[in-house]
Amino acid sequence: MLDFLAAMRALTIRGLCFVATGLACCALAATVGEEDLLRVGMLLLALPVCAAAFVCKTRYRLACHRLLVPARVAVGGAAAVSIRIDNMSGRPSSVLLVDDEVPDRLGLRARFVLDRVEAGGARYLTYKLRPQLRGRYLIGPMAIRITDPFGLCELTRTFRSRDELIVTPPVETLPLARPGSHTTISTHRRRRASATGIDDFSTRPYHPGDDLRRVHWRTSARTGELMVRQEESFRPSNAALFLDTRSAVWAGQGPMSSFEWAVGAAASIAVYLTGMGKAVRLICDNAPAPAAARGSRNPAALLDELAVVNTTDTLSTQRVYSRLRTADSSMVVAILGRTDPAQAVVLARARPRDAAAIVLLVNVATWDEG
């Protein structure tokens, strides 16, 4: 009953005109006592009611399925959205207007018109998305407007299913380092240890659960805190990727801004470092919490984090500098915008001890968005 009332409220302008004309005919027939005019009025009233009943019966006999391939795409790439509409009723459908909701930032309106779908039949629709701005987008829900053959009633049915499209930053392929062109921090430590006659191991602060037999008491007495041995050959190769997200240090807006270029550079560096076997941890003011404090070796997970990183109005970076200072990393890569000497000194002091450091400084003073 409620569905029928909803269908009656969905009468089109044509349907409302039929109702108004029918009521006028019935009132006039009662006044003048003309039975033929009464029959005409009843017919005009019956047509919208039948149309509403038809639409009400048809609206729950449709099934829709959406497939998004691929579910993750880089900026400028293409994702195909396939839609299947099944007519589950025993009669052909009327004209259907299919509208799949697409976020405005994707710049596309997915709307289709289907003449008829035979009983038990199906229709397939396809459209493509070419996102120009990274982020997470929800595709859907899908809405289908159903009308009767006379256009007297138009009812919209909205399906609940939604699919997520992840748009990651563009990734540039960085040249691989030539064999022997660089050495790691572990290599320098081993050389320094060999030259001084110290055993081939380093120490780190004690963590709950560590084997007490690995405690290095001489170093613990010197530092004032419990330290344990950590053999260099088994030390994980971690890297911290720091991205300054303060809006004041970047120039431009939109896809061609300096910050978007910096995010793309961070994505390229993250993919490069994970390809070298390093666990990369993204450190910035509004980055999502990483899966593990020591970082991730999965480039897809890092790209997903970078897909939703945005600028902030924060003026200070002390909080993220403290995260950088406590990161257990053998390498730090910092991507910076406008940076004054005082900030550079603070950042240098936040570098983990004995960690190699690389800074990518973007020249935002002469940044050209074109």
N, C-alpha and C positions, 0 to 999 in steps of 0.2 A: 504494500500500500504506500509506504514511504517512497519507494522507487517511482511509483506512478505519479505521486504528487511532485517529485523532483522533475520528472519529465514534463508535467504540465507547466511547471515554472520555467521550463526551457523552451517554451513556444517562441517561434520567430515572429517578426513583425507581421508577416503574412498570416501566421496562425492566429495572432491576436486580432487581426482585422476580421478573420472569419468568425471568431468568437463574438466580437462587438457587433458585426452585422447580423449574426444569428440571434443574439439577444434583442437587437432592435426589431427584427422581423417577428419574433415571438411576442414582444410587447405590443407591436402594432396589430398583429393578428388577434390578440386578446381584446384590443380596444374596438376594432371594427368587426370582429367575429368572422374573419376570413380563414377558413381551414387550410386552404392551399398555401397561404402565406405562412401559416404555422408549420406546415410540413417543410417548406423551404428553410425556415429558421431552425428547425430541429436537425435538418441535414447539414446546415452550415455549422452547427454546434457539434455534431457527431464527428465530422471530419477531423478537427483538431484532437478530439478525444481518441479516435482511432490511431492518429499519427503518434500521439504520446504513448499509447499502448504498444505500438509497433516498435518504436525506439526503445522503450523500456524493456521489451522482451529481447531485443537484439543486442543491447549494450553488454550483456554478460556472456555473450557467445563468441567473443573475440579473444585471441591469445597473441601476445607479442613477445618476441625474443630479440635481444640485441647482442651483437658480438663486436668487440673492439680489438683490432689487430693492427699493430702491436699495442700493448697497454702502456708501454714506455717508449717515448720517442724523443729525439733531440730537437732543439730549436731549428726550425726550417725543414724538418723531416715531415713525413706524411703518415697519417694513421687512417685506416679504413674502418668505417662503421657500417656493419651489415645489419639489416632489420628484416625479420620474418614476421608476417602477419597471417594468422590462421583463422579462417572462418569456421567455428565449431558448430554453427547452427545448421538446420536442415533446409535453409532457404538462402538465396543469394542476398548479399548485403546491398545497401544503397550506396550512394556516394560517400566516401570516407576522406576526411582531411587529416593527415598524419602530421603531427608537429612534435619533433624530438628536441627537447630543450638543450641548448648549447650555450655555455657561458659567453657573455658579450666579448670577453677578451680574446676569444678565438675567432671573432669576426665572421661568423657564419650562422645563417638561420636555416635549419633543416626542416623544410615543409614540403609535403608531397600530397597530391590528390589522386585517389584511386576511384575509378568509375564504379566497378563492381568486383566483388569477390564471390565466386560461385560457392555453393554449399559444399563444405568439406575441403575447399581449395585454400591456396596460400599465395601470398605475394611477397616478393623479395625487393627490398630497397637498399641502396648503397649510396653513401656520400663520404667524402674525404675531408679530413682536417689537416691543415698545415699551420700549426701554431708558430707564432713569431716571438712569443714571450714565455719563459719558463714558468713552472708552477705545477700545482696539482689541481685538476679540473674534474668536476663531476658531470658526466654526460647523462641527461635525463632529468626528471622522468618523462616518459613519452605520453602524449595526449592524442586521443583520436576523437574527432568530432563526427557523430553519426546523425544522419538526417533521414527523414522519411521520403518516399518518392515524390511527394508534393511540396516538400520544403516547408512544412508547417511547424515542425519541431526539430530542434537541433540540440543534441545532448553531448557533452564532452565527458569522456572517460579517461582518467589519468591512471597510468600504471606506476607502480611503486619502484620498479627496478631502476637502479642507477649504476653506472660503470665509471671507474676512475681512470683518468688519463694523466700520466706523469710526464711532464715535459722537462727534460733535463737540459743543462747548459750545453752549448756546442763544445766539442772536444777536438783539439788539434793534436795531431800525432807528433810527438817530440822525438828528436833523433836520439837513438840509444848511445850511451857512453861507450867509447872504445875500450877494449880490454887493457887494463893497466894505466888508464888515463886518470883514475881516481883511486883513493884508498879510503877505507872506512875508519871511523873512530876506534873501532876494536883493533885494527891493524896498528894505528899509532900507539895504542895502549900496550899492545904486545911488544912493539919495538922498544918503547920506553921501559917496560918491565925487564926485558932481556938485557938492556944496557945497564940497568941498576942492579941486576941480580935478583929481582923479586919474582916470585912464582907467577905463572900465567893465569891470574884471576883478578877480578875487581870486586869491590864490595858495594853493597846497597843497604838501605835501612831494613830492619827486620819487619816482616809482615806476619800477622797471626797465622799459624799453621806451618811456618818454615821449620825445617829440621834444626834442632838446637846444635847438632853436631857440626853444622856449617857456620856457626857463629865465629867471627874473627875477633878474638878478645883484644888483641893489640890495637886494632883500629877502633874498636868500641871504646876502649879506655881513652884513646886520643881524641875522639870526636864527642864523647859524652853521651852517646846513644848506641843502642844495640845494632851491630852491623853483621851481615852474613856474607859469606863468599858467594860470588857469582862468576862462574867460569865464562870467559869471553866466547868460547866456541858455542855455548848454549844461550847466550844472551839474545833475546829477541830484537830484531831490527825494526824499531818503531820510528815513525816520523810524525811531527806535529805540523799541521798546515794552518797557519794563522791568517785570517782575513779581517781587515778593519772594516766594520760595517757602519761606521758613523756617517750619516748623510752629509755632514759639513765638510768632509774631506774628499768628496767626489763631485764631479761635474756632469751636467746633462741629466736628461730624464728619458725614460722609456728604453726600448731595446738597444738603442745606439749610445747609451750613456756609458761613462767610464766605469761605473760600478758593474754593469752587466759584462763589460769586457773583463774586468777583474774576476768575476765569478767564473767566466769561461776559462780564464787562465788557471784558476784554482782547480777546476774540473780536469783540465789537461794535465796539470802537475799530479793530481791525485791518481789518475789513471796510470801515469808514467811510474809513480813510486810503487803502486800496488803491483805493476808488472815486473818490478825489480824484487818483489817478494817482501816489501815493507808493509807493516800495518800502519795505516794512516789515520790520524785523529784530527778531525776538523774542529778548530777552536775559533769561535767568533761570538759576538754578543748575543745573538738570537738563534744560534744553531740548535737543532733538536738534540736531545741527549743521545750520544752514540750508543750502539749496541753493547760496546764494551769500553771500559775506561782506557784500555790500551790501544784502541783504534780498530780498524777493520781492514782486512785484506780483500774485501769484496768491492770492486769498483762500482757496481750497481748501487750498493747501499750508500756509498759516498755521494754518488750523483743524485740519489734521491734526497739526501740532506741538502745538497747545494741547490736543488730545484726550488726549495721554499725559503732560502735565505734572502732576507730583505734588509734594507738600510734602516737604521734606528736614529732617534733624536738624541741618543746618549752623547754626552760631551766628554765623559771620562772612560778610560779603558782599564782602570785598575782591576776591575773584577776579572776580566778576561786575561789580563797579565798574570794574575795569581794562578789561574788555571794553567797558563803556559808554564809558569815557574815550577809547578808541581807535576808536570807531565813527564812521564818516564820515557823520554825520546832521545834517540841518538842523532836526530837531525831536525832542524826547524826551518820551515820555509814560510816567510812572511810576505804578504801582498798588501801594500800600503798605498794610500792616496797622498793627500797633503800631509806632510810630516815635518814638524819643526825639530831643531836639534835636541831640545829638552825631551821630547817624546821619544826620539831615537835612542837617547841614553837610557830612559826607563825601559824601553823594549829590549835593549841589549842586556840589561841587568836581569830581565825576566827569563832569559835563555837558560834552559837546563844546563847543569854543569857538564862540561866537556862535550856538549852537543855541537855538531856542525851547523852553521847558520847561513841561510841564503835569503836575500831580500830582493823582492821585485817591486820597484818603486815606479808607479804609474805617473807620467807627467800630465797631470790634470790641468795645469795652468794653460797649456796650449791645446787642450782637448777639442777636437772638431767632431761633432756628432754626424756630420755628413760622410 
